[in-house]
Amino acid sequence: MGQLPPSGLAEYVRRWGVLTIVLIAVLVRLAVIVPSFGKLDDPDRYLVVARSLADGEGFAVNGLPTAYRPPLYPLLLSVLITMLGEDRLAWGVAGLHLVAGAGTVVLTAVAARRWGLPPGRLLLAAAIVAFDPVLVAQSRAVMTETLAAFLVAATLAALAEGHARGAFWGGIGFGLASLCRPSLLPAAGLVVFAALATGPGTAWVRLRRASLVAVATVMLLVPWAWRNAWVFGESVWTTTHGGWTLALANNPVYYAEVLDGPPGAVWSGANQKRWFDETVHEVEGLSQPRADRKIRTMALRFIRDHPRDFVRASVARLERFWGFAPAGAVYSRAIRGVTLLWTVPLWIALALGLTTRRDLWRWPGVAAPAVVLALTAVHSIYWTDMRMRAPIVPAIALIAVGAQTSLLSVSRLREIHASRSVN
């Protein structure tokens, strides 16, 4: 058998390397899913909405229309319920999350290749997505992080194509991601600005690609906004949950128990439930959009009256969002240790990637830091914990592996050695 040319060898390594990482990623997620298989942990009640959809009652809870949660994930769950029934639903959810997890790995690799990253760095980006502890842990819960990460990876892969078609499909990705996790909508806005403000391209080229991203994003949101206008009498473009998440992170009880509480304090239990019940009583009888606005107004008033505490709380939220390890009050020492060992070098690489690679701040690479910065800004104000960063792991991986350091250049040295060996 003849030897492969250098380009063929690189492609061989890339394909089989990605396939291997995908298979290991599936096995790692199975290891997390299997111990609690069948329990269907559904803290945000997505299955309640999904069952309503499957029964033909639309997006509803207890027979009442709702826009409290974004529509995409319960819509997919409703398809699983219809196709598999309740008895095999756990298999369907596990399958959905495994496919989404594997797809996230592949799409991150596609984005890395379109960025022009060499095979070694491409495989490293895929591996980061495959094994990130936060992303892996979320695969076991009936929550949106796994699907959102897949959509972010798909969006970055589309945008990395670099041309008008990529901008359009990237906007489609942002629209779907926003219908999965509305906190990603500001990322779409920042990417639109980046597409307009950064090169390459003339002013007309930049305007066209920014417009394509924006129009495609909004196009995906219009049907949901129209449905909400028909049901509630006013447009709701994302959810009626935003005011709640703002107030959940900015209220006197939270500040007293977490901000001014003992280190590592986690807000849960009776006091959180009491605050929630009292807040529900405040908006009793109001429609969901009006209730959400009232709660948002309450939170903004509290922030206005406590500006210094709000700044302190925002810093604390950023510490939680970008934390090296999860809360000790919830997770074991072993889990915290593994997460710490994973996160410290990744954050160092991320910082180097942000500061040492100049072309990162040009289109289309700039989309990745834009997504990271936008979600960080959102969770400096709203309720947050470490799992909230799971959707941007693909962007983190792409930035981190692009760091211009000798450590990450080992793969390049190996490629040069392989090329010389072939010749």
C-alpha positions in Angstrom: 0.0 0.0 0.0 1.4 3.4 -1.0 1.9 6.1 1.6 -0.7 8.9 1.9 0.4 12.4 0.9 0.6 14.9 3.8 -2.8 16.3 3.1 -4.4 12.9 2.9 -2.7 11.8 6.2 -4.0 14.9 7.9 -7.5 14.2 6.7 -7.3 10.6 7.8 -6.2 11.7 11.3 -8.9 14.3 11.4 -11.8 12.0 10.4 -10.8 9.0 12.6 -9.8 11.2 15.5 -13.2 13.0 15.5 -15.0 9.6 15.2 -13.1 8.2 18.1 -13.8 11.3 20.3 -17.5 11.1 19.4 -17.7 7.5 20.5 -15.9 8.2 23.8 -18.2 11.3 24.3 -21.3 9.0 24.0 -19.8 6.5 26.4 -19.0 9.2 28.9 -22.6 10.6 28.7 -24.0 7.1 29.1 -21.9 6.7 32.3 -23.7 9.7 33.6 -27.2 8.9 32.3 -27.4 5.2 33.2 -27.2 5.4 37.0 -30.3 7.5 37.2 -31.9 6.2 34.0 -35.7 6.3 34.0 -36.1 9.0 36.7 -36.5 11.9 34.2 -35.3 14.7 36.4 -37.5 17.6 35.2 -37.0 20.6 37.5 -38.2 23.1 35.0 -41.4 21.2 34.0 -40.6 20.9 30.3 -42.3 17.5 30.2 -45.5 19.1 31.6 -45.6 21.4 28.5 -44.5 18.6 26.2 -47.4 16.3 27.4 -49.8 19.1 26.8 -48.5 19.5 23.2 -48.7 15.7 22.7 -52.3 15.8 23.9 -53.2 18.5 21.4 -53.7 21.2 24.0 -50.8 23.4 22.8 -48.3 25.1 25.0 -50.2 24.9 28.3 -49.9 24.0 31.9 -53.0 22.8 33.7 -55.0 23.7 30.7 -53.9 27.3 30.7 -51.8 28.8 27.9 -48.2 29.5 28.8 -45.1 31.1 27.5 -43.2 30.7 30.7 -40.7 28.4 29.1 -39.1 28.6 25.6 -40.9 26.4 23.1 -38.2 24.4 21.2 -37.2 21.8 23.8 -40.7 20.9 24.9 -41.7 20.7 21.2 -39.0 18.1 20.6 -40.0 16.2 23.8 -43.6 16.1 22.6 -42.5 14.4 19.4 -40.8 11.8 21.6 -43.9 11.3 23.7 -46.1 10.9 20.6 -43.7 8.5 18.9 -42.6 6.4 21.9 -45.2 6.8 24.6 -44.6 7.3 28.3 -43.2 3.9 28.8 -40.2 4.5 26.5 -39.9 8.2 27.0 -36.7 7.9 29.1 -35.1 6.1 26.2 -36.1 8.9 23.9 -34.7 11.6 26.1 -31.5 9.7 26.6 -31.2 9.2 22.8 -31.9 12.9 22.1 -29.2 14.0 24.5 -26.7 11.5 23.2 -27.3 12.5 19.6 -27.1 16.2 20.5 -23.9 15.6 22.5 -22.3 13.7 19.6 -23.5 16.4 17.2 -22.0 19.1 19.3 -18.6 17.4 19.1 -18.8 17.0 15.3 -20.0 20.6 14.7 -17.3 22.0 16.9 -14.8 20.1 14.8 -16.5 21.5 11.6 -16.2 25.0 12.9 -12.5 24.4 13.8 -11.8 23.2 10.4 -13.4 26.1 8.7 -11.4 28.4 11.0 -8.3 26.8 9.5 -7.1 25.1 12.6 -4.7 22.2 12.1 -5.9 18.6 12.9 -4.3 18.5 16.4 -6.1 21.6 17.6 -9.3 20.6 15.9 -9.3 17.3 17.8 -8.5 19.1 21.0 -11.5 21.4 20.5 -13.7 18.3 19.9 -12.3 16.7 23.0 -13.0 19.7 25.2 -16.7 19.6 24.1 -16.8 15.8 24.6 -15.4 15.8 28.1 -16.4 19.1 29.7 -17.8 18.2 33.1 -20.5 20.8 33.1 -21.8 19.8 29.6 -21.5 16.1 30.4 -23.4 16.4 33.7 -26.3 18.2 32.0 -26.9 15.4 29.7 -28.8 13.5 32.4 -31.4 16.1 33.2 -34.5 17.1 31.2 -33.2 20.6 30.7 -32.1 22.7 27.7 -28.3 23.0 28.1 -27.5 20.0 26.0 -29.6 21.1 23.1 -28.5 24.7 23.4 -24.8 23.7 23.2 -25.6 21.7 20.0 -27.3 24.8 18.5 -24.4 27.1 19.5 -22.0 24.7 17.8 -24.2 24.5 14.7 -24.4 28.3 14.6 -20.6 28.8 14.9 -20.0 26.1 12.3 -22.4 27.9 9.9 -20.9 31.3 10.5 -17.4 29.9 10.1 -18.3 29.2 6.4 -17.7 32.9 6.1 -20.0 33.8 3.2 -23.5 35.1 2.9 -25.0 31.5 3.0 -23.1 30.9 6.3 -24.4 34.2 7.7 -28.0 33.2 6.9 -27.7 29.7 8.4 -26.0 31.2 11.4 -29.0 33.4 11.9 -31.2 30.4 11.7 -29.1 28.8 14.4 -29.3 31.8 16.6 -33.1 31.9 16.2 -33.4 28.2 17.2 -31.0 28.7 20.1 -33.0 31.7 21.3 -36.1 29.5 21.2 -34.3 27.0 23.3 -32.5 29.3 25.8 -33.6 33.0 25.4 -30.4 34.1 27.2 -28.6 33.4 23.9 -30.6 36.1 22.0 -28.3 38.9 23.2 -25.4 36.8 21.7 -27.2 37.1 18.3 -27.3 40.8 18.8 -23.7 41.1 19.6 -22.7 38.9 16.7 -24.7 41.1 14.3 -22.8 44.1 15.6 -19.5 42.2 15.2 -20.4 41.2 11.6 -21.0 44.9 10.8 -18.0 46.3 12.6 -15.2 43.9 11.8 -13.5 42.9 8.6 -12.8 41.6 6.2 -15.0 43.1 3.5 -16.3 46.4 2.4 -18.9 48.3 4.3 -21.5 46.8 1.9 -20.3 43.3 2.5 -20.4 43.7 6.3 -23.8 45.3 6.2 -25.1 42.4 4.1 -23.8 39.6 6.4 -25.0 41.5 9.5 -28.4 41.9 8.0 -28.6 38.2 7.0 -27.8 37.1 10.5 -30.3 39.5 12.0 -33.2 38.8 9.5 -32.8 35.0 9.8 -32.8 35.2 13.6 -35.9 37.3 13.8 -37.6 35.2 11.1 -37.4 32.2 13.5 -38.8 34.1 16.4 -41.8 35.6 14.5 -44.1 32.5 14.7 -43.7 32.2 18.5 -44.3 35.9 19.0 -47.4 35.7 16.8 -48.7 32.8 18.8 -48.2 34.7 22.0 -49.9 37.8 20.6 -52.9 35.7 19.7 -53.0 34.0 23.1 -52.1 36.8 25.4 -53.1 39.8 23.4 -49.4 41.0 23.2 -46.2 39.8 21.6 -43.8 37.8 23.7 -40.7 37.1 21.6 -39.0 34.8 24.1 -40.7 33.9 27.4 -42.6 35.3 30.3 -39.8 34.1 32.6 -37.2 36.9 32.3 -38.6 39.0 35.1 -38.6 36.0 37.4 -35.0 35.2 36.7 -34.0 38.8 37.3 -35.9 38.9 40.5 -34.6 35.5 41.6 -31.1 36.9 41.6 -32.0 40.4 42.9 -34.2 40.3 46.0 -33.6 41.0 49.7 -33.7 37.3 50.8 -31.2 36.2 48.2 -28.8 39.0 49.1 -29.1 38.3 52.8 -28.6 34.5 52.5 -26.1 34.2 49.6 -24.4 37.6 49.1 -24.0 38.2 52.8 -24.2 34.6 53.8 -21.4 32.1 54.5 -18.9 31.4 51.7 -20.3 28.9 49.1 -23.9 29.5 50.2 -26.6 28.1 47.9 -30.0 29.6 47.9 -32.6 26.8 48.2 -35.0 25.3 50.7 -37.8 26.9 52.8 -36.7 30.5 52.5 -36.5 30.4 48.7 -39.9 28.7 48.5 -41.4 31.4 50.9 -40.0 34.2 48.7 -41.4 32.5 45.6 -44.9 32.0 47.2 -45.0 35.6 48.3 -44.0 36.8 44.8 -46.6 34.6 43.2 -49.2 36.2 45.5 -48.1 39.7 44.4 -49.0 38.9 40.7 -52.0 36.7 41.4 -54.7 37.2 38.7 -52.4 38.8 36.2 -51.7 37.4 32.7 -48.3 35.9 32.3 -46.8 38.9 30.4 -48.2 41.4 32.9 -47.0 39.3 35.8 -43.5 39.1 34.3 -43.4 42.9 33.8 -44.5 43.5 37.3 -41.9 41.2 38.8 -39.2 42.7 36.5 -40.2 46.2 37.8 -39.9 45.0 41.4 -36.5 43.6 40.7 -35.3 46.8 38.9 -36.6 48.9 41.8 -34.7 46.8 44.3 -31.5 47.1 42.2 -32.0 50.9 42.0 -32.4 51.1 45.7 -29.3 48.9 46.4 -26.7 49.8 43.8 -23.7 48.9 45.8 -25.1 45.5 46.7 -26.1 44.9 43.1 -22.5 45.5 42.0 -21.3 43.1 44.7 -24.0 40.6 43.6 -23.0 40.9 39.9 -19.3 40.1 40.8 -20.5 37.1 42.8 -22.6 35.9 39.9 -19.7 36.1 37.6 -17.6 34.1 40.1 -20.3 31.4 40.0 -20.7 31.5 36.3 -16.9 31.2 35.7 -16.2 29.1 38.8 -13.5 26.5 38.8 -15.6 24.0 40.7 -19.3 23.6 41.7 -20.7 24.5 45.1 -19.4 22.4 47.9 -22.8 22.4 49.6 -24.3 20.4 46.6 -21.5 18.4 45.1 -19.0 15.9 46.5 -15.3 16.7 47.0 -14.4 14.2 44.2 -16.6 15.9 41.6 -15.4 19.3 42.7 -11.8 18.1 42.4 -12.2 16.7 38.9 -13.9 19.8 37.7 -11.2 22.0 39.2 -8.4 20.0 37.5 -10.3 20.3 34.2 -11.2 24.0 34.4 -8.0 25.7 35.5 -5.9 24.8 32.4 -9.0 25.4 30.2 -9.4 28.9 31.6 -5.7 29.6 31.1 -6.0 28.5 27.5 -9.1 30.6 27.0 -7.4 33.7 28.3 -4.5 33.1 26.0 -6.8 32.4 23.1 -8.6 35.7 23.7 -5.3 37.7 23.9 -2.8 36.1 21.6 -4.7 35.3 18.4 -5.4 38.5 16.4 -7.6 37.0 13.7 -10.0 35.9 16.4 -11.3 39.4 16.4 -12.1 39.4 12.7 -15.1 37.8 11.0 -16.0 35.0 11.3 -13.9 34.1 14.3 -15.2 37.0 16.3 -18.5 35.2 16.6 -17.1 32.9 19.3 -15.9 35.6 21.8 -19.1 37.5 21.1 -21.2 34.6 22.2 -19.1 34.1 25.3 -19.1 37.8 26.2 -22.9 38.2 25.6 -23.9 35.3 27.8 -21.4 36.4 30.5 -23.0 39.8 30.5 -26.5 38.3 30.8 -25.6 36.2 33.8 -23.9 39.0 35.6 -27.4 40.4 36.1 -29.7 37.4 36.0 -29.8 34.2 38.1 -26.8 32.0 37.4 -24.8 29.0 38.4 -22.1 27.0 36.8 -24.5 25.0 34.5 -25.5 28.3 32.8 -22.2 28.3 30.9 -22.8 24.9 29.3 -24.2 26.2 26.1 -21.1 28.2 25.3 -18.6 25.4 25.8 -18.2 25.0 22.0 -17.2 28.7 21.7 -14.9 28.3 24.7 -13.2 25.3 23.1 -12.6 27.0 19.8 -11.1 30.1 21.4 -8.9 28.0 23.8 -7.4 25.8 21.2 -6.5 28.8 19.1 -4.1 30.1 21.7 -0.7 31.0 20.3 1.5 29.0 22.7 4.3 26.5 22.4 2.2 24.0 24.3 -0.6 24.0 21.8 1.9 24.0 18.9 3.0 20.4 19.6 0.4 19.2 17.1 2.0 21.4 14.5 5.4 20.0 15.2 4.0 16.5 14.8 2.5 17.5 11.4 5.8 18.8 10.2 7.6 15.6 11.3 4.9 13.5 9.6 5.3 15.5 6.4 9.1 15.1 6.4 8.7 11.3 7.1 6.5 10.9 4.1 8.9 12.8 1.9 
